[in-house]
Amino acid sequence: MESASELVEFPLLLTPIDSHYRACTIPYRFPSDNPRKPTPTEISWIDLFLNSIPSFKKRAESDTSVPDAATKAEKFAQRLREIVLRELGFRDIFKKVKDEENAKAISLFESVVNLNDAIEDEGKRLENLVRGIFAGNIFDLGSAQLAEVFSKDGMSFLASCQNLVPRPWVIDDLDTFKMKWSKKSWKKVVIFVDNSGADVILGILPFARELLRRGSQVVLAANDLPSINDVTYSELIEIISKLKDEEGRLVGVSASNLLIANSGNDLPVIDLTRVSQELAYLASDADLVILEGMGRGIETNLYAQFKCDSLKIGMVKHPEVAQFLGGRLYDCVFKYNEVSSLQG
């Protein structure tokens, strides 16, 4: 576990960081707002977190690894989320559902990869991989509405791929990215991953495998500690080991250039001025940074500027975020920024 003193600034943020970087995308209040009165935006976010507490409480009650789970779950429901859960001994209330979804996704990985590989047109294959990232990103138990849907019906990855909102998405740089993809390859790509299950296994990993096949080195950065159903560093290492064959390949593609890094983070969002030294070292010479998921790529870091190319990709799963962006609920964000050659 990383301690606060060991966290450092992400080395690829545009400098000076103080004037160029603000983690939070949505302004909760402005200088003109009454400091004694909550703003409508603040109230809507408080309501959002309050609405997620019942589903958290239900999972905590059923956590068999914690003695007297029901009583402790009730205490949690009256206070805060992850911090109080840890204080009460609930290390990871989503562990069971994450393990189940990881097992399902692992069983589908090869067939999803083969479907992508069968697409001969490079641009169409890339778009299919991107749609897979969006479809996988639906598996998010931090969204109260999606948590309810998931508990009732589960989710089909391939059906989700077909049922994405039509393009153009609320931020849609896919055509620009397709053009760059056909003309250039990146030496090293850092991907901040999001959820367990279909998200990382059927969405991100087929995309990462395609980058590996094209000659890129890929660093996957995952949370240090559990937060909602986000995949952790230790879980991701285990997932990759299960997916690789005895020769260290991911369905025929060498994984020797695939690295897993502990981001040092324990939240569903991320402040890039506070990452692990390990990640900072591995990322220092990357030429593409990808932030995936609503928390890391939209609610935070949507406007983050980097010294290299960057991609923010995720699905909009909160009405408050859709309203801020001027889009639809379950709209998609694909924001690509190519660094100017003059900037380096």
JOBELGI-V353735 format. One record per residue. N is the residue number from 1. SS is DSSP state (h for helix, s for strand, l for the rest). BURIAL is # if it has 16 or more other C-alpha atoms within 10 Angstrom, else .. Layout:
# JOBELGI-V353735
n=N ss=SS burial=BURIAL
n=N ss=SS burial=BURIAL
This chain:
# JOBELGI-V353735
n=1 ss=l burial=.
n=2 ss=l burial=#
n=3 ss=l burial=.
n=4 ss=h burial=.
n=5 ss=h burial=.
n=6 ss=h burial=.
n=7 ss=l burial=#
n=8 ss=s burial=#
n=9 ss=l burial=#
n=10 ss=l burial=#
n=11 ss=l burial=#
n=12 ss=l burial=#
n=13 ss=s burial=#
n=14 ss=l burial=#
n=15 ss=l burial=.
n=16 ss=l burial=.
n=17 ss=h burial=#
n=18 ss=h burial=.
n=19 ss=h burial=.
n=20 ss=h burial=.
n=21 ss=l burial=#
n=22 ss=l burial=#
n=23 ss=l burial=#
n=24 ss=s burial=#
n=25 ss=l burial=#
n=26 ss=l burial=#
n=27 ss=l burial=.
n=28 ss=l burial=.
n=29 ss=l burial=.
n=30 ss=l burial=.
n=31 ss=l burial=.
n=32 ss=l burial=.
n=33 ss=l burial=.
n=34 ss=l burial=.
n=35 ss=l burial=.
n=36 ss=l burial=.
n=37 ss=l burial=.
n=38 ss=l burial=.
n=39 ss=l burial=.
n=40 ss=h burial=.
n=41 ss=h burial=.
n=42 ss=h burial=.
n=43 ss=h burial=.
n=44 ss=h burial=.
n=45 ss=h burial=.
n=46 ss=h burial=.
n=47 ss=h burial=.
n=48 ss=h burial=#
n=49 ss=h burial=.
n=50 ss=h burial=#
n=51 ss=h burial=.
n=52 ss=h burial=#
n=53 ss=h burial=#
n=54 ss=h burial=.
n=55 ss=h burial=#
n=56 ss=h burial=#
n=57 ss=h burial=#
n=58 ss=h burial=.
n=59 ss=h burial=#
n=60 ss=h burial=#
n=61 ss=h burial=#
n=62 ss=l burial=.
n=63 ss=l burial=#
n=64 ss=l burial=.
n=65 ss=l burial=.
n=66 ss=l burial=#
n=67 ss=l burial=.
n=68 ss=l burial=.
n=69 ss=h burial=#
n=70 ss=h burial=#
n=71 ss=h burial=.
n=72 ss=h burial=#
n=73 ss=h burial=#
n=74 ss=h burial=.
n=75 ss=h burial=.
n=76 ss=h burial=#
n=77 ss=h burial=#
n=78 ss=l burial=.
n=79 ss=l burial=.
n=80 ss=l burial=.
n=81 ss=l burial=#
n=82 ss=h burial=#
n=83 ss=h burial=.
n=84 ss=h burial=#
n=85 ss=h burial=#
n=86 ss=h burial=.
n=87 ss=h burial=.
n=88 ss=l burial=#
n=89 ss=l burial=.
n=90 ss=l burial=#
n=91 ss=l burial=#
n=92 ss=l burial=#
n=93 ss=l burial=#
n=94 ss=l burial=#
n=95 ss=h burial=#
n=96 ss=h burial=.
n=97 ss=h burial=#
n=98 ss=h burial=#
n=99 ss=h burial=#
n=100 ss=h burial=.
n=101 ss=h burial=#
n=102 ss=h burial=#
n=103 ss=h burial=#
n=104 ss=h burial=.
n=105 ss=h burial=#
n=106 ss=h burial=#
n=107 ss=h burial=.
n=108 ss=h burial=.
n=109 ss=h burial=#
n=110 ss=h burial=#
n=111 ss=h burial=.
n=112 ss=h burial=#
n=113 ss=h burial=#
n=114 ss=h burial=.
n=115 ss=h burial=.
n=116 ss=h burial=#
n=117 ss=h burial=.
n=118 ss=l burial=.
n=119 ss=l burial=.
n=120 ss=l burial=.
n=121 ss=l burial=.
n=122 ss=h burial=.
n=123 ss=h burial=#
n=124 ss=h burial=.
n=125 ss=h burial=#
n=126 ss=h burial=#
n=127 ss=h burial=#
n=128 ss=h burial=#
n=129 ss=h burial=#
n=130 ss=h burial=#
n=131 ss=h burial=#
n=132 ss=h burial=#
n=133 ss=h burial=#
n=134 ss=h burial=#
n=135 ss=h burial=#
n=136 ss=h burial=#
n=137 ss=h burial=#
n=138 ss=l burial=#
n=139 ss=l burial=#
n=140 ss=l burial=#
n=141 ss=l burial=#
n=142 ss=l burial=#
n=143 ss=l burial=#
n=144 ss=h burial=#
n=145 ss=h burial=.
n=146 ss=h burial=#
n=147 ss=h burial=#
n=148 ss=h burial=.
n=149 ss=h burial=.
n=150 ss=h burial=.
n=151 ss=h burial=.
n=152 ss=h burial=.
n=153 ss=h burial=.
n=154 ss=l burial=.
n=155 ss=l burial=#
n=156 ss=l burial=.
n=157 ss=h burial=#
n=158 ss=h burial=.
n=159 ss=h burial=.
n=160 ss=h burial=#
n=161 ss=h burial=#
n=162 ss=h burial=.
n=163 ss=l burial=.
n=164 ss=l burial=#
n=165 ss=l burial=.
n=166 ss=l burial=.
n=167 ss=l burial=.
n=168 ss=l burial=.
n=169 ss=l burial=#
n=170 ss=l burial=#
n=171 ss=s burial=#
n=172 ss=s burial=#
n=173 ss=l burial=#
n=174 ss=h burial=#
n=175 ss=h burial=.
n=176 ss=h burial=.
n=177 ss=h burial=#
n=178 ss=h burial=.
n=179 ss=h burial=.
n=180 ss=h burial=.
n=181 ss=h burial=.
n=182 ss=h burial=.
n=183 ss=h burial=.
n=184 ss=l burial=.
n=185 ss=l burial=.
n=186 ss=l burial=#
n=187 ss=l burial=#
n=188 ss=s burial=#
n=189 ss=s burial=#
n=190 ss=s burial=#
n=191 ss=s burial=#
n=192 ss=s burial=#
n=193 ss=l burial=#
n=194 ss=l burial=#
n=195 ss=s burial=#
n=196 ss=l burial=#
n=197 ss=l burial=#
n=198 ss=h burial=#
n=199 ss=h burial=#
n=200 ss=h burial=#
n=201 ss=h burial=#
n=202 ss=h burial=#
n=203 ss=h burial=#
n=204 ss=h burial=#
n=205 ss=h burial=#
n=206 ss=h burial=#
n=207 ss=h burial=#
n=208 ss=h burial=#
n=209 ss=h burial=#
n=210 ss=h burial=#
n=211 ss=h burial=#
n=212 ss=h burial=#
n=213 ss=h burial=.
n=214 ss=l burial=.
n=215 ss=l burial=.
n=216 ss=l burial=#
n=217 ss=s burial=#
n=218 ss=s burial=#
n=219 ss=s burial=#
n=220 ss=s burial=#
n=221 ss=s burial=#
n=222 ss=s burial=#
n=223 ss=s burial=#
n=224 ss=l burial=#
n=225 ss=l burial=#
n=226 ss=l burial=#
n=227 ss=l burial=#
n=228 ss=l burial=#
n=229 ss=l burial=#
n=230 ss=s burial=#
n=231 ss=l burial=#
n=232 ss=s burial=#
n=233 ss=h burial=#
n=234 ss=h burial=.
n=235 ss=h burial=#
n=236 ss=h burial=#
n=237 ss=h burial=.
n=238 ss=h burial=.
n=239 ss=h burial=#
n=240 ss=h burial=#
n=241 ss=h burial=.
n=242 ss=h burial=.
n=243 ss=h burial=#
n=244 ss=l burial=#
n=245 ss=l burial=.
n=246 ss=l burial=.
n=247 ss=l burial=.
n=248 ss=l burial=.
n=249 ss=s burial=#
n=250 ss=s burial=#
n=251 ss=l burial=#
n=252 ss=l burial=.
n=253 ss=s burial=#
n=254 ss=s burial=#
n=255 ss=l burial=#
n=256 ss=l burial=.
n=257 ss=l burial=.
n=258 ss=s burial=#
n=259 ss=s burial=.
n=260 ss=s burial=#
n=261 ss=s burial=#
n=262 ss=s burial=#
n=263 ss=l burial=#
n=264 ss=l burial=#
n=265 ss=l burial=#
n=266 ss=l burial=#
n=267 ss=l burial=#
n=268 ss=l burial=#
n=269 ss=l burial=#
n=270 ss=l burial=#
n=271 ss=l burial=#
n=272 ss=l burial=#
n=273 ss=l burial=#
n=274 ss=l burial=#
n=275 ss=s burial=#
n=276 ss=l burial=#
n=277 ss=h burial=#
n=278 ss=h burial=#
n=279 ss=h burial=#
n=280 ss=h burial=#
n=281 ss=h burial=.
n=282 ss=h burial=#
n=283 ss=h burial=#
n=284 ss=l burial=.
n=285 ss=l burial=.
n=286 ss=l burial=#
n=287 ss=l burial=#
n=288 ss=s burial=#
n=289 ss=s burial=#
n=290 ss=s burial=#
n=291 ss=s burial=#
n=292 ss=s burial=#
n=293 ss=l burial=#
n=294 ss=h burial=#
n=295 ss=h burial=#
n=296 ss=h burial=#
n=297 ss=h burial=#
n=298 ss=h burial=#
n=299 ss=h burial=#
n=300 ss=s burial=#
n=301 ss=l burial=#
n=302 ss=l burial=#
n=303 ss=l burial=#
n=304 ss=l burial=#
n=305 ss=l burial=#
n=306 ss=s burial=#
n=307 ss=l burial=#
n=308 ss=l burial=#
n=309 ss=s burial=#
n=310 ss=s burial=#
n=311 ss=s burial=#
n=312 ss=s burial=#
n=313 ss=s burial=#
n=314 ss=s burial=#
n=315 ss=s burial=#
n=316 ss=l burial=#
n=317 ss=l burial=#
n=318 ss=l burial=#
n=319 ss=h burial=.
n=320 ss=h burial=#
n=321 ss=h burial=#
n=322 ss=h burial=#
n=323 ss=h burial=.
n=324 ss=h burial=.
n=325 ss=h burial=#
n=326 ss=l burial=.
n=327 ss=l burial=#
n=328 ss=l burial=#
n=329 ss=l burial=#
n=330 ss=l burial=#
n=331 ss=l burial=#
n=332 ss=s burial=#
n=333 ss=s burial=#
n=334 ss=s burial=#
n=335 ss=s burial=#
n=336 ss=s burial=#
n=337 ss=s burial=#
n=338 ss=l burial=#
n=339 ss=l burial=#
n=340 ss=l burial=.
n=341 ss=l burial=.
n=342 ss=l burial=.
n=343 ss=l burial=.
n=344 ss=l burial=.
